[in-house]
């Protein structure tokens, strides 16, 4: 029976075909103008220039010396103890100037030298222990213009100090 059923043909009922209806929409309402903004172009970034560096003022030799004032220095032939300190203070060091302080043994080149480039007011302390020996010392303080080296040494100040010998108690 199984064989007989496999060979028989069975007719299937017809399947109805589906129909798709297409609706044609002709007049859709549009959105108000405020809802659809007009396209705009984004502005291109602007080129921001770098800040310009202000140049240092260049002073004449007279202007440099008029602005500079040596406020404190050792008195003439000041006797300073063996391990004491000689102090120098000033105001008005120009931006383009270098202050030089040189302390040397009297009649010799042995000693110390300091070059200060920080503009404005300042101070320097010279420890006597940095000097080579006791005795008489000459000190010279002057300014040098960086922008005008042809000016040479400006605003020259000088004097003498005495480093006392070591006293043991």
C-alpha positions as a printed Julia matrix, in Angstrom:
169×3 Matrix{Float64}:
  0.0     0.0    0.0
  2.72    2.23   0.57
  3.91    1.82  -2.93
  0.54    2.49  -4.38
  0.16    5.77  -2.57
  3.54    7.05  -3.58
  2.74    6.78  -7.25
 -0.65    8.41  -7.21
 -1.04   11.99  -8.08
 -3.11   14.29  -5.95
 -4.4    17.58  -7.3
 -4.04   20.54  -4.99
 -6.57   23.33  -4.9
 -5.49   26.61  -6.56
 -3.92   29.3   -4.33
 -5.42   32.72  -4.74
 -2.85   35.36  -5.82
 -2.4    38.39  -3.6
 -2.99   41.79  -5.02
 -1.05   44.82  -3.77
 -2.76   48.12  -3.92
 -0.63   51.17  -4.57
 -1.84   54.43  -3.2
 -0.78   57.53  -5.01
 -0.34   60.51  -2.7
 -0.31   63.67  -4.66
 -0.63   66.56  -2.18
  1.29   66.11   1.12
  1.29   69.11   3.43
  4.74   70.81   3.81
  6.37   71.84   7.08
  6.38   75.51   8.11
  9.53   77.52   7.14
 10.63   77.84  10.78
 10.94   74.05  11.04
 13.22   73.71   8.06
 16.06   76.26   8.36
 17.9    77.23   5.24
 21.34   75.66   4.92
 24.19   77.93   5.99
 27.93   77.74   5.39
 30.11   77.33   8.45
 32.58   80.19   8.7
 36.18   79.23   8.1
 38.46   79.57  11.15
 40.33   82.83  11.29
 44.1    82.88  11.42
 45.19   84.28  14.79
 48.61   85.91  14.57
 51.18   85.19  17.27
 51.86   88.05  19.68
 54.78   90.2   18.7
 57.7    90.33  21.09
 58.36   93.82  22.3
 61.93   94.89  21.74
 63.97   96.07  24.7
 64.47   99.8   24.73
 68.01  100.81  23.88
 69.26  103.54  26.15
 72.11  105.94  25.69
 75.06  105.8   28.08
 73.71  108.84  29.95
 70.24  107.32  30.32
 71.7   104.07  31.69
 73.69  105.97  34.35
 70.8   108.31  35.22
 68.55  105.32  36.0
 71.2   103.39  37.95
 71.88  104.21  41.61
 74.36  102.47  43.89
 72.59  102.62  47.26
 74.92  100.82  49.64
 78.6    99.95  49.46
 81.41   99.58  51.98
 82.77  102.84  53.37
 86.17  103.98  52.14
 88.87  101.83  53.78
 86.22   99.93  55.73
 87.81   97.28  57.96
 85.9    94.04  57.57
 86.54   91.05  59.83
 88.3    88.02  58.37
 85.04   86.09  57.8
 82.76   89.12  57.33
 80.77   90.26  54.32
 80.96   93.35  52.1
 77.52   94.26  50.72
 76.54   96.21  47.62
 72.95   97.2   46.72
 71.56   99.14  43.76
 68.42  100.18  41.92
 67.6   100.72  38.27
 69.81   98.25  36.45
 68.71   98.55  32.8
 67.31   95.57  30.91
 70.15   95.53  28.4
 72.97   96.17  30.92
 75.32   93.92  32.87
 76.59   94.94  36.3
 80.16   93.85  37.03
 81.72   93.85  40.5
 85.41   93.1   40.82
 87.28   92.85  44.13
 91.07   92.43  43.81
 94.09   92.51  46.07
 95.56   96.05  45.98
 98.11   96.22  43.14
 97.28   92.72  41.86
 94.75   90.89  39.7
 93.99   88.22  42.32
 90.45   88.38  43.65
 86.88   87.71  42.59
 84.49   88.99  39.93
 80.7    88.83  39.63
 78.61   89.65  36.54
 74.92   90.33  37.25
 72.39   90.49  34.4
 69.1    90.59  36.34
 67.45   93.96  35.59
 65.96   96.21  38.25
 67.02   96.34  41.87
 69.52   93.97  43.41
 72.16   93.2   45.98
 75.32   91.16  46.19
 77.24   90.09  49.26
 80.97   89.41  48.97
 82.14   86.98  51.67
 85.66   87.82  52.8
 86.44   84.1   53.06
 86.3    84.0   49.23
 89.21   86.43  48.99
 92.73   84.97  48.76
 94.33   86.68  51.79
 93.95   89.43  54.38
 94.97   92.97  53.47
 93.86   95.88  51.32
 91.46   95.26  48.44
 90.24   97.5   45.66
 86.67   97.11  44.46
 85.32   98.36  41.13
 81.69   98.3   40.07
 80.52   99.28  36.57
 77.83   98.67  33.99
 78.25   97.39  30.45
 75.54   97.86  27.81
 74.75   94.6   26.02
 73.22   96.33  23.0
 76.02   98.96  22.81
 79.34   97.37  23.83
 81.12  100.34  22.27
 80.05  102.41  25.3
 82.63  100.52  27.36
 82.47  100.68  31.16
 79.62  102.91  32.39
 78.67  104.38  35.77
 82.0   103.42  37.37
 82.19  103.23  41.18
 85.25  102.18  43.13
 86.72  102.09  46.59
 88.92  100.14  48.98
 88.25   97.77  51.85
 90.56   96.1   54.32
 90.16   92.44  55.19
 91.39   92.1   58.74
 93.62   89.19  59.74
 92.2    86.21  61.57
 92.16   86.78  65.32
 92.08   83.76  67.59
 90.64   84.31  71.03
